[in-house]
Amino acid sequence: MREERAQSTALGYVLALGISAILITGLITAGGTYVESQRDRVVGDELRLHGERLAAAVADADRLAAAAGAGGDVAVRIDLPDRVAGGGYVVAVEQDGTTPDGRYRSLLLFRATNDDTSLAVPVATRAEVATLDPVPGGTLVVRLDGAGTLRVTRAETIAAASDLAGAGASAVGVPASAPRAPGGI
């Protein structure tokens, strides 16, 4: 009779450990999925915020370009972070036709580099916005070129051009008298 009791206790112990292991595995799996979905949501929210900020900078540059008239030199700087939720992202610009009132429609495309999260923010402007191949996020400048087209570029491109101009080479810079948006360069 004592032998049956010993087996019953050992069997109960093994069953309790097995059930506990299954429950813990289920909790860890569910928790991991929850954390991953929350991370994706945070990445999407951050990309949306940065997209709206860049769209506002493009709209500011468009208004300044209209006020400056033909031949005006306009630049608006927008400081975006280099990373979203611990990962990098890229920014691109695509043209998307025109609106019924003749304004140019463009899409500001944001894509996280460490997952599939992407976002398109539409913007309508009087001046055409040039297409932009994907560039890493960070400080960007929206400027009006000589042809009346708005261009979104990395701020380092402008800084490098200014360094060349200081060394006697020709470069496109933003003169001190250029119209500026609040917080612009």
Secondary structure, DSSP 4 states (H G I P E B T S, - for coil): -HHHHHHHHHHHHHHHHHHHHHHHHHHHHHHHHHHHHHHHHHHHHHHHHHHHHHHHHHHHHHHHHHHH-TT---EEEEE--SEETTEEEEEEEEEEEE-TTS-EEEEEEEEESSSS-EEEEEEEESS-B--EEEEESSEEEEEE-TTS-EEEEEHHHHHHHHHHHHTT-------TTS-B-TT--
